[in-house]
Structure formats: structure tokens, C-alpha cells
Amino acid sequence: MGNKLFFKVKTLTFLSSLLFISLNLTACSTNTILTKQTKCPDIPIDALASISQWGSLVKQVGGQCVNVNSIISSTNVEPHDYEPTANDIGKFSQSKLIIINGANYDQWALKAAEQSNINPQIINIAKINNLKDGDNPHLFYSISAIKKTIKTITNQLINLNRNLSDYFTQNSLIIAKSYNDLQTKITQTKTKLNNKKVLVTESVADYLLNELGLINITPKGYLQSASNEGEISANDINQYTKLLEGKQADLLVENIQEQNNTTDKLISIATANKIKIVQVTEQIPEQYTTINLWLDNIVDQIASS
Ligand SMILES: [Zn+2]
């Protein structure tokens, strides 16, 4: 009898712990899980990211067991031409885990990481996603790249402190689920958008636009010059203008961190032709703490176009 009662109590405990886990998994989609976490059971790992998009992802996976610094974290900075200060470079010799974007987006950070005298673990996001120099480097707009990166960050954190293996693994599962949820939303939005046409001022959000099934009709010559920060030819501007005036695009995605005379002109033509404009940035705007909350809002804006 006593044994039977014990068994029942054990079963109940087991069932309620399952319920607890599933409640936690539900909570994660709103990111409340990280604020509810208890203190790190060991010494937190110091990590450094060149840009705050990847810094925020390390924070999501590492929770209370990482201290993360990001060098570029403001939407007021032009990341493609960033010149690091001596203070920035000094930080690379204080962190055991360094996360860089790669694909020539933050070459200065790769150099500083490789010259660090404490021999840090370096995560090169472009490398783990098999990108070559010259490929679109804006991987923080690609859900599949982010999911791959979550796995690498988790493994590297565990390598740095095996005592925290359970903590990082559990967190990682919760975070991966929140990106799976976003991916499901993108798939649903894709069906709704049904191959709408899009023009862009720069390639920043292209991975997301592609995952949304949008057809990018931006003239190739324009895009190439814009990515190399080169002079846009009169011919390319003409072609772009004709597409706007002919109302060929359902939507124009503007990178407001990369504005210039040409983009200003194109935006005013788009406005005159009542083409919906969605403004995006390179860095995470300060009202969002994570990539998934940020991209979720952009998907909503595009969905309503
Ligand atoms: Zn860019």
C-alpha cells in the first residue's frame, strides 16, 4: 500500500514537472523565460560580438551564464564602414568567446580576434553558413542561418564550461523553438503574400524577403553598385524609376541605415506612386531585445502590404 502511494506521488511529480516544462516552452515565445531564470550556477562566460544582432543571440542562448558585449549596437552607426577605436580592439583580449559576422562585413573584428593574446574561441557566422566573400553578409535576416548559429553557440559555450552543459542545452532548446515559431509564421505569411514583387534600396533584408517568397525585381546593376557602395549609374536609376512609376512593385524595402541622395530620390518617387514602403535597419532598433522580436515585427509590416 505504502509503495503504491509512493508510486502515485512520484507519477504526479513527474507529470507536474512535464507540465512545468511545457509551460516554460510556451512562455519562451514571448522571451519571458530569460527574465525568470535563476542565477547562473557557475561563473558566467565573457563573450564579445562585433554586432549586437549576434550579441543578443549569445545572450538568449547563454542567459545568466554569459556576459555579452557588442561593439556596434546602435542604428545610428554605419556598420559597413565602421572604424574600430583602440578601446574596441582592446576588448578582444578580454573575451574567451568572440562572435563575428564574417563575409567581409566586419573584417576589422576578425583581425582583432585573431590577434587576441588569450586565444579565444571564434565563431564566424558566415563560415558556419558556408558563405564566401562577396555573398550577401546580412545573415541576421535569415532564420535558417540563425538556427544553425544557435547550435554552434550552444556547443561553444558548453566547450568553455562543461558544468553548464544542461543549462545551455535547455536554454538552447527553448530559444530554437521561438525561432521555429517565427519560421512557421513566415511560411504562413508567404502563402498569404503569394509571390508579391519587391524593390529594395540595399540587400540587408533579402534573406528574409526570400524566405517570404517575395520576388525581388531590383535591377541587378543597381544592387551590385549599392552593395559595393559604388556610384549608381544613370541607367540603373532610370530602370529603377520606371519600375516605380509603372507600379511594378507591391512594396519597397528601405534600409534607413544606408540612406543617400539616390535612395532619397527613389523613396520620393515610390511615395508619389503610392507604393508601400517598409523601413528596415542593419542593427536591432533599441525597442527590441532579440532578433526574433525584431524580425517578427518586420514580417507583420510586410504581411500588411
Ligand atoms: Zn548592409
Residues whose N, C-alpha, C, O or C-beta is under 5 A from the ligand:
A	BS01	ZN	V204
